[in-house]
Amino acid sequence: MGAARSGADLLVGNLKTKSYKIRTLAKARYSRTEISQLLGIRYQHVRKVLNDAGIADGLRRQTAVPQPPIPVAVPARKIQRR
């Protein structure tokens, strides 16, 4: 998503295997979703190749919650004795 990345075609144009293309694009900071769309393959394929290679890049970042969650009161349940 960044402007500093090289074009995908320049990076993977002469690579032979899809797995090598996936690893190369991940190292160039493409997200897993972008890689699957660029190569026309399933997200799960991209995920498996990167997990098997030990590459954690390409995951979307967790969003920070600006404030703590609001506590919600839960009504107490009556215990029925038999």
C-alpha positions as a printed NumPy array, in Angstrom:
array([[  0.   ,   0.   ,   0.   ],
       [  2.978,   2.337,   0.326],
       [  4.305,   4.477,  -2.491],
       [  7.893,   3.332,  -1.853],
       [  7.206,  -0.223,  -3.019],
       [  8.404,  -1.537,  -6.331],
       [  5.817,  -2.575,  -8.895],
       [  4.607,  -6.147,  -8.513],
       [  5.352,  -6.96 , -12.159],
       [  8.968,  -5.84 , -11.749],
       [  9.383,  -7.958,  -8.625],
       [  7.863, -11.225,  -9.827],
       [  8.068, -10.994, -13.61 ],
       [ 10.835, -13.565, -14.046],
       [ 10.218, -15.762, -10.994],
       [  9.172, -19.335, -11.744],
       [  7.077, -20.59 ,  -8.82 ],
       [  4.033, -19.035,  -7.184],
       [  5.533, -19.677,  -3.769],
       [  8.642, -17.679,  -4.64 ],
       [  6.448, -14.865,  -5.989],
       [  4.403, -14.867,  -2.763],
       [  7.496, -14.682,  -0.547],
       [  9.009, -11.914,  -2.683],
       [  5.851,  -9.775,  -2.592],
       [  5.506, -10.28 ,   1.178],
       [  9.072,  -9.09 ,   1.696],
       [  8.202,  -6.033,  -0.426],
       [  5.474,  -5.265,   2.16 ],
       [  2.408,  -6.252,   0.128],
       [ -0.491,  -7.479,   2.264],
       [ -1.671, -11.062,   1.948],
       [ -4.914,  -9.862,   0.377],
       [ -3.016,  -7.805,  -2.2  ],
       [ -0.766, -10.751,  -3.022],
       [ -3.708, -13.076,  -3.587],
       [ -5.404, -10.528,  -5.841],
       [ -2.237,  -9.724,  -7.82 ],
       [ -1.442, -13.373,  -8.477],
       [ -5.045, -14.511,  -8.92 ],
       [ -4.819, -17.148,  -6.199],
       [ -6.68 , -17.876,  -2.974],
       [ -5.797, -16.047,   0.232],
       [ -5.391, -19.41 ,   1.99 ],
       [ -2.614, -20.385,  -0.44 ],
       [ -0.769, -17.153,   0.338],
       [ -1.284, -17.654,   4.071],
       [  0.045, -21.233,   4.005],
       [  3.137, -20.354,   1.986],
       [  4.004, -17.463,   4.299],
       [  3.308, -19.451,   7.475],
       [  5.426, -22.361,   6.243],
       [  8.245, -19.923,   5.433],
       [  7.965, -18.278,   8.86 ],
       [  7.056, -14.904,   7.357],
       [  4.599, -12.952,   9.51 ],
       [  4.523,  -9.914,   7.208],
       [  1.399,  -9.039,   5.297],
       [ -1.017,  -9.218,   8.184],
       [ -3.264,  -6.272,   8.755],
       [ -2.479,  -4.287,  11.855],
       [ -4.735,  -4.406,  14.866],
       [ -6.619,  -1.179,  15.42 ],
       [ -6.079,   0.508,  18.738],
       [ -9.183,   1.144,  20.792],
       [ -9.217,   4.837,  21.751],
       [-10.936,   4.184,  25.094],
       [-11.633,   1.203,  27.317],
       [-14.875,  -0.693,  26.742],
       [-17.95 ,   0.467,  28.615],
       [-18.944,  -1.971,  31.371],
       [-22.41 ,  -3.455,  30.978],
       [-24.481,  -4.522,  33.957],
       [-25.691,  -8.091,  33.673],
       [-28.793,  -8.925,  35.728],
       [-28.262, -11.634,  38.326],
       [-30.012, -14.927,  37.692],
       [-32.231, -16.434,  40.322],
       [-31.076, -19.841,  41.471],
       [-33.886, -22.333,  41.556],
       [-33.574, -25.022,  44.21 ],
       [-35.179, -28.375,  43.694]])
